């Protein structure tokens, strides 16, 4: 009710870029992050790209006095890289891994091996019971002009929105922080905010301090790839703190800050990303009439309908496999099997004499078999991808019909 105490909640969010053996000065930066968190005394810390579990363990030991509650979310081959530290008790946690996470054969990107996910922690924080905090990272955008991962990132944004809507019904406040790898006006962000009602702390903050336009990937950072930011001389904003009050609570963002390079007295920043720090005020109010979770169109900059443009073939630029498209695969299958059988027969001395050396014939046969196995794996993987894309498209159209039927 009116007059009940207001809770001041300070949040720290950072993509740490802590990749073992690859990230520059990783251990030094992780120690710097831990020292800063001890000095500042935030209430909730959301970290991404802590790929080494040893780094998390070191932070946990160092921060135990100030942040007695923490959790590391394990996922994929090398881990999700997500972890959370809290002054408040973490009642339980949940990890959801996105259906599409890039391609396993794109070894230079590695998103598939990380198993991109969203980690949820349910906390009890004084006047609220409970608060849902989510730390997440979506698939990276490696080339904006030719973005091969755009469908994957849109599916992840949709699944994230659905995850929030279906898991936070028992929460009083929802808080989301992470590297979304999308610009503020990208369709994925508008979809996420419009479908969940989440509010952007940067847009809502009464006071802002930091990089111009709230950018978190800036050319002045010594660890960023300057060539990737040539079209954006001021940088880009891809790290966010989003929030939403449910039931009888209100949330206001009093202040938002970003770091602006190295800390005073240091020669390196925390990461190739700037950190985002928000101060929220949470208060219980009289229950607002008609306030429901996920009511679209209630936040600034939200989209009014799902972003898929469905034509005669479903998702544009179709990736389905027609009967004609299967022909090369069938031919490769038959010829690969024939070559493998012939090679095995030759090795066993059962085949006829070959016009060229036996060793060369066997090497060519097993090369054909290797290509066959690779083609089979790619076919199966992309078949799964198409099914996920069409499944998400069906969900979006179902949601759009439900919105159109509302008065």
Phi, psi and omega in degrees: 000169177302139178096348178290154186298148178263134178264127176263120186240121179254126185241140177238128180230135182205134166273110192280342183048058183245074181262119183301134177074347184246319183286136182289132175051043186299307185297322178296319181290322178297320177296321178296319177298314179298317179298319181293318180296324177295318183289319187279327178064054176290164177273326184217131182237123179244119183239144174235161179058039166267078191285338179264121179293336176293323176298319177297317180298320178296318178295321181298317179295315183295323187263005186302325182289324183267325180235083186289347182242132181205164177204141176247126183266117181264135183198157174062199183279317184252003178100156182285337183079004184263137173207159182223140175237139187215144170283338184259154180301133173268110187286318175197169183224162178207137178243132175238123179262132183295152181293322179245131186221035183088198187238134182294335182276354174272072187297330182290343179262312171079004181297323181297322183288335178282340180062064184308135190211175168237130179253128182249133174235128179262119185241154172251115188234073173069252186288345180255146178205101358252178172249131176261117176251136182234129173248133187207167172211133175262170183301139182292154175256104186273337178209113184289326182288322179232075187272095181290343185258007181303313177302321180295317181292324177293319176298319179296319178297319179293315179296323177297316178299316178295320179300315180296315183297324186269342182257342188259015182294336180266004183266159172262329179221137175245130181232127182234131177220141178163180178267103182274350179054034177220145176286158186303328182260007177295153186297328180295320178293316180295324176296312182299311182290319182293324185275338181252339184080014178292145181250142183274121182299326179295317181287333186262346187297136177285333179220133179234143178214128179147208181296147181302136180063016178071019184298143180242351173238104191236150182295335183287345180289130185291346182261352183279154174276106186299328182295327180290339183256010180302320178288349184232082186298334179269349184105186180225155178252108180234356177253133189226154162238116181243151182209165180201135174262143181235161178056238191257029181242155172235147179230132176232141177265110181282320187209143174227134179229152166235151173290159182229058179098204184296150173291155179306130180087357180246157181255002180225150173277178179297321192198182171282350173256151171276146178283152177243130181231127182235146173244115182250148174243125183243131181216144176280135178234177170297144185298119180290144182286130174076011180281119180228157181289135171074026177285114186291155173081012183260358180238153183294136176080016182274160178264155185261352179204158179300151190275001185282132177257102188268120177254201183295333183255019181079231180297132181296150183069042191318140181245015180288168182246111178277175178297321179294321180294339179281344186300311178300324180294319180294316179299316179298321179298312183295312183292324178296317178295317179299316181295320180295317179296318179297321180295317179296320178297320179296316179299326181275356180079018183263343185272168177288163178297136181264148181286354178224166189307144182299319182297316179297318179299317181293320179297317179295321180295315180288333173296317177298321179295321178297318177298321178299314179297317179297314180297322178296316179298316179296319179298313181295319181296314182287335172296317176297320180299314180298318180298319179295318179297314179292325177297317178295321178299317178298319178297319180296317179293324176297316178296321180296318178298320180296322178293321181292333181279347179287145178293000000 
